[in-house]
Amino acid sequence: MSNMSPQKTAMPEQAPDVRNKNFEEVALGYTAEMAVEEAQRCLDCKKRPCVAGCPVNVQIPEFICQIAEGKFEEGYQIIRETNALPAVCGRVCPQETQCEELCVRSKKGEPVAIRRLERFAADWHIANIREKSVKPEPNGHKGAGPAGLTCAGDLTQKGYEVTIFKVFHLAGGVLVYGIPEFRLPKAIVQKKIDSLKDMGVKVETNMVIDTACKHGRILCNLH
């Protein structure tokens, strides 16, 4: 059943008198009921302008339709086909000027809360799916901020042996050092890094890339 409400389903947040005493994430995320309710606002348009507004071409109506039917893992897997960092993008991607800006529902009210639904699907997967990432079969070839983590994941899926070199002591780049904890918890980023390690990606920190080159160890410059 469609939900024709002109407003997005509100995002639960820490109360101001609570969040001013901690550095935890302010936005608390949708419950399953909220996610289904918001997903039912999607009109599943034939032309799908929201997809054209997505830089990585996430099949937005498809994943939202899965959520509307309560198929949360199926929705997550659709996102993962083109987006390696859904839990991150579901928090910090400027979707209000991309996919949501082109949403047909925005012509008479607020757009579908695409970012919030993406975050919900990713968080649901993290909380409920326990299987480890599988290391793909190597293809014999040798090859991190958000771009580096995404590139590492894509190359590893194709069978490349990938090493990420980081000049700092933690991988993640701007996701770790540039976005505050209350907007993007570091644990979310670490889960992605751990998943890449399970797939066989090597992460070397405190490594100046010039030094790595001199030692013949540079496989991929994934700052």
BATORMAR-795679 format. One record per residue (C-alpha): residue in three letters; chain; z, y, x. Coordinates in steps of 0.5 Angstrom, whole numbers, padded with zeros to 4 digits, always signed. Each point is the difference from the previous one (the first is absolute). Layout:
ATOM, residu, chaine, pz, py, px
ATOM, ALA, A, Z, Y, X
...
END
This chain:
ATOM, residu, chaine, pz, py, px
ATOM, MET, A, +0000, +0000, +0000
ATOM, SER, A, -0002, +0007, +0003
ATOM, ASN, A, +0005, +0005, +0001
ATOM, MET, A, -0003, +0007, -0002
ATOM, SER, A, +0006, +0004, +0002
ATOM, PRO, A, -0002, +0006, +0004
ATOM, GLN, A, +0005, +0000, +0005
ATOM, LYS, A, +0002, -0005, +0005
ATOM, THR, A, +0005, -0004, +0000
ATOM, ALA, A, +0006, +0004, +0004
ATOM, MET, A, +0002, -0003, +0006
ATOM, PRO, A, +0007, -0001, +0001
ATOM, GLU, A, +0004, +0004, +0006
ATOM, GLN, A, +0007, +0000, +0003
ATOM, ALA, A, +0003, +0006, -0004
ATOM, PRO, A, +0001, +0006, +0004
ATOM, ASP, A, +0007, +0000, +0001
ATOM, VAL, A, -0001, -0007, +0003
ATOM, ARG, A, -0006, +0001, +0005
ATOM, ASN, A, +0003, +0006, +0003
ATOM, LYS, A, +0006, -0005, +0003
ATOM, ASN, A, -0005, -0005, +0003
ATOM, PHE, A, -0007, -0001, +0003
ATOM, GLU, A, -0002, -0005, -0004
ATOM, GLU, A, -0007, +0000, -0004
ATOM, VAL, A, +0000, +0005, -0005
ATOM, ALA, A, -0005, -0004, -0005
ATOM, LEU, A, +0003, -0006, -0002
ATOM, GLY, A, -0007, -0004, -0003
ATOM, TYR, A, -0002, -0002, -0007
ATOM, THR, A, +0003, -0006, -0003
ATOM, ALA, A, -0004, -0006, -0002
ATOM, GLU, A, +0000, +0003, -0007
ATOM, MET, A, -0002, +0007, +0002
ATOM, ALA, A, -0005, -0003, +0004
ATOM, VAL, A, -0003, -0003, -0006
ATOM, GLU, A, +0001, +0006, -0004
ATOM, GLU, A, -0004, +0004, +0005
ATOM, ALA, A, -0005, -0005, +0001
ATOM, GLN, A, -0002, +0000, -0007
ATOM, ARG, A, -0002, +0007, +0000
ATOM, CYS, A, -0006, -0002, +0004
ATOM, LEU, A, -0007, +0001, -0004
ATOM, ASP, A, -0004, -0005, +0005
ATOM, CYS, A, -0005, +0005, +0000
ATOM, LYS, A, -0007, -0003, +0001
ATOM, LYS, A, -0002, +0005, +0006
ATOM, ARG, A, +0007, +0000, +0003
ATOM, PRO, A, +0000, +0007, +0003
ATOM, CYS, A, +0007, -0002, +0003
ATOM, VAL, A, -0003, -0005, +0005
ATOM, ALA, A, -0005, +0005, +0002
ATOM, GLY, A, +0006, +0005, +0002
ATOM, CYS, A, +0003, -0006, +0004
ATOM, PRO, A, -0001, +0001, +0008
ATOM, VAL, A, +0000, -0008, +0000
ATOM, ASN, A, -0003, -0002, -0006
ATOM, VAL, A, +0006, -0003, -0003
ATOM, GLN, A, -0002, -0003, -0007
ATOM, ILE, A, +0005, +0004, -0004
ATOM, PRO, A, -0002, -0003, -0007
ATOM, GLU, A, +0000, -0007, +0002
ATOM, PHE, A, +0007, +0000, +0003
ATOM, ILE, A, +0003, +0005, -0005
ATOM, CYS, A, -0003, -0005, -0006
ATOM, GLN, A, +0004, -0006, +0004
ATOM, ILE, A, +0006, +0004, +0000
ATOM, ALA, A, -0001, +0002, -0008
ATOM, GLU, A, +0000, -0008, -0001
ATOM, GLY, A, +0006, -0001, +0004
ATOM, LYS, A, -0004, -0003, +0006
ATOM, PHE, A, +0004, +0004, +0005
ATOM, GLU, A, -0002, -0005, +0006
ATOM, GLU, A, -0007, +0000, -0002
ATOM, GLY, A, -0001, +0008, +0000
ATOM, TYR, A, +0003, +0000, +0007
ATOM, GLN, A, -0005, -0005, +0003
ATOM, ILE, A, -0006, +0005, -0003
ATOM, ILE, A, +0003, +0006, +0003
ATOM, ARG, A, +0001, -0004, +0007
ATOM, GLU, A, -0007, -0002, +0000
ATOM, THR, A, -0002, +0007, +0002
ATOM, ASN, A, +0007, +0003, +0002
ATOM, ALA, A, +0004, -0002, +0005
ATOM, LEU, A, +0006, +0004, -0001
ATOM, PRO, A, +0001, +0000, -0008
ATOM, ALA, A, +0008, +0001, +0001
ATOM, VAL, A, -0001, +0006, +0004
ATOM, CYS, A, -0006, +0003, -0004
ATOM, GLY, A, +0004, -0001, -0006
ATOM, ARG, A, +0005, +0005, +0003
ATOM, VAL, A, -0004, +0005, +0004
ATOM, CYS, A, -0007, +0000, -0002
ATOM, PRO, A, -0002, +0007, -0003
ATOM, GLN, A, -0003, -0004, -0006
ATOM, GLU, A, +0001, +0006, -0004
ATOM, THR, A, -0006, +0003, +0004
ATOM, GLN, A, -0004, -0006, +0000
ATOM, CYS, A, -0001, -0006, -0005
ATOM, GLU, A, +0005, +0003, -0005
ATOM, GLU, A, -0003, +0007, +0000
ATOM, LEU, A, -0007, -0004, -0003
ATOM, CYS, A, +0004, -0004, -0005
ATOM, VAL, A, -0003, +0001, -0007
ATOM, ARG, A, +0007, +0001, -0003
ATOM, SER, A, +0001, +0006, +0004
ATOM, LYS, A, -0005, +0004, -0005
ATOM, LYS, A, +0005, -0001, -0005
ATOM, GLY, A, +0007, +0000, +0003
ATOM, GLU, A, +0002, -0003, +0006
ATOM, PRO, A, -0004, -0006, +0004
ATOM, VAL, A, +0003, -0007, +0001
ATOM, ALA, A, +0005, +0000, +0005
ATOM, ILE, A, -0004, -0004, +0005
ATOM, ARG, A, +0004, +0001, +0006
ATOM, ARG, A, +0006, -0002, -0004
ATOM, LEU, A, -0003, -0007, -0002
ATOM, GLU, A, -0002, -0001, +0007
ATOM, ARG, A, +0007, +0001, +0003
ATOM, PHE, A, +0002, -0005, -0006
ATOM, ALA, A, -0005, -0005, +0002
ATOM, ALA, A, +0002, +0000, +0007
ATOM, ASP, A, +0007, +0000, -0001
ATOM, TRP, A, +0000, -0006, -0005
ATOM, HIS, A, -0004, -0004, +0005
ATOM, ILE, A, +0005, +0002, +0006
ATOM, ALA, A, +0006, -0002, -0005
ATOM, ASN, A, -0003, -0006, -0003
ATOM, ILE, A, -0005, -0004, +0005
ATOM, ARG, A, +0004, -0003, +0006
ATOM, GLU, A, -0006, -0003, +0004
ATOM, LYS, A, -0002, +0002, +0007
ATOM, SER, A, -0006, +0003, +0002
ATOM, VAL, A, -0005, -0006, +0003
ATOM, LYS, A, -0003, +0001, +0007
ATOM, PRO, A, -0008, +0000, -0001
ATOM, GLU, A, -0003, -0005, +0004
ATOM, PRO, A, -0002, +0004, +0007
ATOM, ASN, A, -0008, +0002, +0001
ATOM, GLY, A, +0001, +0000, +0007
ATOM, HIS, A, -0001, +0008, +0000
ATOM, LYS, A, +0005, +0005, +0003
ATOM, GLY, A, +0000, +0006, -0003
ATOM, ALA, A, +0020, +0018, -0011
ATOM, GLY, A, +0001, +0004, -0004
ATOM, PRO, A, -0003, -0001, -0007
ATOM, ALA, A, -0007, +0000, +0002
ATOM, GLY, A, +0002, -0005, +0006
ATOM, LEU, A, +0004, -0005, -0004
ATOM, THR, A, -0006, +0000, -0005
ATOM, CYS, A, -0005, -0001, +0005
ATOM, ALA, A, +0004, -0006, +0003
ATOM, GLY, A, +0001, -0003, -0006
ATOM, ASP, A, -0007, +0000, -0002
ATOM, LEU, A, -0002, -0002, +0007
ATOM, THR, A, +0005, -0006, +0000
ATOM, GLN, A, -0003, -0002, -0006
ATOM, LYS, A, -0007, -0001, +0003
ATOM, GLY, A, +0003, -0004, +0006
ATOM, TYR, A, +0001, +0005, +0005
ATOM, GLU, A, +0006, +0000, +0005
ATOM, VAL, A, +0003, +0007, -0001
ATOM, THR, A, +0005, +0003, +0004
ATOM, ILE, A, +0003, +0007, -0002
ATOM, PHE, A, +0003, +0005, +0005
ATOM, LYS, A, +0005, +0005, -0002
ATOM, VAL, A, +0002, +0005, +0005
ATOM, PHE, A, +0006, +0001, -0004
ATOM, HIS, A, +0006, -0005, -0001
ATOM, LEU, A, -0002, -0002, -0007
ATOM, ALA, A, -0007, -0002, -0003
ATOM, GLY, A, -0002, +0004, -0007
ATOM, GLY, A, -0002, +0007, +0003
ATOM, VAL, A, +0001, +0006, -0005
ATOM, LEU, A, +0003, -0005, -0005
ATOM, VAL, A, +0006, -0001, +0004
ATOM, TYR, A, +0000, +0006, +0004
ATOM, GLY, A, -0003, +0005, -0005
ATOM, ILE, A, +0002, -0002, -0007
ATOM, PRO, A, +0008, +0001, -0002
ATOM, GLU, A, +0004, -0006, -0002
ATOM, PHE, A, +0001, +0003, -0007
ATOM, ARG, A, -0008, +0000, -0001
ATOM, LEU, A, -0002, -0007, +0003
ATOM, PRO, A, +0006, -0005, +0002
ATOM, LYS, A, -0001, -0002, +0007
ATOM, ALA, A, +0001, -0007, -0002
ATOM, ILE, A, -0007, +0000, -0004
ATOM, VAL, A, -0004, +0002, +0006
ATOM, GLN, A, +0004, -0006, +0004
ATOM, LYS, A, -0002, -0005, -0005
ATOM, LYS, A, -0007, +0001, +0001
ATOM, ILE, A, +0001, +0000, +0008
ATOM, ASP, A, +0004, -0007, -0001
ATOM, SER, A, -0006, -0002, -0004
ATOM, LEU, A, -0005, +0002, +0005
ATOM, LYS, A, +0004, -0004, +0005
ATOM, ASP, A, +0000, -0006, -0004
ATOM, MET, A, -0007, +0000, +0000
ATOM, GLY, A, +0000, +0000, +0008
ATOM, VAL, A, -0001, +0008, +0001
ATOM, LYS, A, +0004, +0002, +0006
ATOM, VAL, A, +0004, +0006, +0001
ATOM, GLU, A, +0001, +0003, +0006
ATOM, THR, A, +0004, +0007, +0000
ATOM, ASN, A, +0002, +0005, +0005
ATOM, MET, A, -0007, -0001, +0003
ATOM, VAL, A, -0004, +0005, +0003
ATOM, ILE, A, -0007, -0002, -0002
ATOM, ASP, A, -0003, +0003, +0007
ATOM, THR, A, +0005, -0005, +0003
ATOM, ALA, A, -0002, -0006, -0004
ATOM, CYS, A, -0007, +0002, +0002
ATOM, LYS, A, +0001, -0001, +0007
ATOM, HIS, A, +0004, -0007, -0001
ATOM, GLY, A, -0007, -0002, -0004
ATOM, ARG, A, +0005, -0001, -0006
ATOM, ILE, A, -0003, +0005, -0005
ATOM, LEU, A, -0004, -0004, -0005
ATOM, CYS, A, +0000, +0005, -0006
ATOM, ASN, A, +0003, +0007, +0000
ATOM, LEU, A, +0003, +0001, -0006
ATOM, HIS, A, +0005, +0006, +0000
END
